[in-house]
Amino acid sequence: MGGPRLEVFKFGMYIMLPIASMWYFGTNLDGKFSVDGFWPSSDMTHKIPFDRDELKAEAERLRQERLERKARREQLAAAAQKFRSEE
């Protein structure tokens, strides 16, 4: 077998590996793992409309987006149907 020196070495590795990994990943977290632009700026965040006119404008904008998505889905479905019929 390995003897006492090997056992001391293994014990030291068992102790040092978690400590070294905690030290490496636990220091300077802002510098190592920061991502520029991760949090949105105030201009990019949702602004809740409070005025009646703003609410109507927002509802109309959402309605237009929904109709555009629906038209795009129908267009893609028609293209897929046409592709299937050609085969």
C-alpha positions as CSV (number, residue, x, y, z in Angstrom):
1,M,0.0,0.0,0.0
2,G,0.9,3.6,0.0
3,G,1.9,4.3,3.5
4,P,1.4,7.2,5.8
5,R,3.0,9.8,3.5
6,L,0.5,9.0,0.7
7,E,-2.4,9.2,3.2
8,V,-1.3,12.6,4.5
9,F,-1.0,13.8,0.9
10,K,-4.5,12.6,0.0
11,F,-5.9,14.2,3.1
12,G,-4.2,17.4,2.2
13,M,-5.7,17.3,-1.3
14,Y,-9.1,16.5,0.1
15,I,-8.9,19.6,2.3
16,M,-7.2,22.0,-0.1
17,L,-9.3,21.3,-3.2
18,P,-12.6,22.7,-1.8
19,I,-10.8,25.6,-0.1
20,A,-8.9,26.5,-3.2
21,S,-12.0,26.4,-5.4
22,M,-14.0,28.5,-2.9
23,W,-11.2,31.0,-2.8
24,Y,-10.8,31.2,-6.6
25,F,-14.6,31.5,-7.3
26,G,-15.4,33.5,-4.2
27,T,-13.0,36.4,-4.7
28,N,-13.5,39.3,-7.1
29,L,-16.9,38.1,-8.4
30,D,-17.8,41.4,-9.9
31,G,-14.7,41.4,-12.1
32,K,-14.8,37.7,-13.1
33,F,-18.5,37.1,-13.8
34,S,-19.9,40.5,-14.7
35,V,-21.8,41.0,-17.9
36,D,-22.1,44.4,-19.4
37,G,-25.7,45.4,-20.2
38,F,-27.2,42.5,-18.2
39,W,-29.6,44.7,-16.3
40,P,-31.8,46.9,-18.6
41,S,-31.5,50.6,-18.4
42,S,-34.5,52.7,-17.4
43,D,-35.2,53.5,-21.0
44,M,-35.5,49.9,-21.9
45,T,-37.8,48.9,-19.0
46,H,-41.5,48.8,-19.3
47,K,-43.3,52.0,-18.4
48,I,-46.8,51.5,-17.1
49,P,-49.2,53.9,-18.7
50,F,-51.4,55.7,-16.2
51,D,-53.3,58.2,-18.3
52,R,-56.4,57.1,-20.2
53,D,-55.0,58.2,-23.6
54,E,-51.7,56.3,-22.9
55,L,-53.7,53.2,-21.9
56,K,-55.6,53.4,-25.2
57,A,-52.4,53.9,-27.2
58,E,-50.8,50.9,-25.5
59,A,-53.8,48.7,-26.0
60,E,-53.8,49.7,-29.7
61,R,-50.1,49.0,-30.0
62,L,-50.5,45.5,-28.4
63,R,-53.5,44.8,-30.7
64,Q,-51.4,45.7,-33.8
65,E,-48.6,43.5,-32.6
66,R,-51.0,40.6,-32.1
67,L,-52.5,41.1,-35.6
68,E,-49.1,41.2,-37.2
69,R,-48.0,38.0,-35.5
70,K,-51.3,36.4,-36.5
71,A,-50.8,37.5,-40.1
72,R,-47.2,36.1,-40.1
73,R,-48.4,32.8,-38.7
74,E,-51.1,32.5,-41.3
75,Q,-48.6,33.4,-44.0
76,L,-46.2,30.7,-42.8
77,A,-49.0,28.1,-42.5
78,A,-50.0,28.9,-46.1
79,A,-46.5,28.5,-47.3
80,A,-46.1,25.2,-45.5
81,Q,-49.4,24.0,-46.9
82,K,-48.3,25.0,-50.4
83,F,-44.9,23.2,-49.9
84,R,-46.7,20.0,-48.7
85,S,-49.1,20.0,-51.7
86,E,-46.1,20.3,-54.1
87,E,-44.6,17.1,-52.8
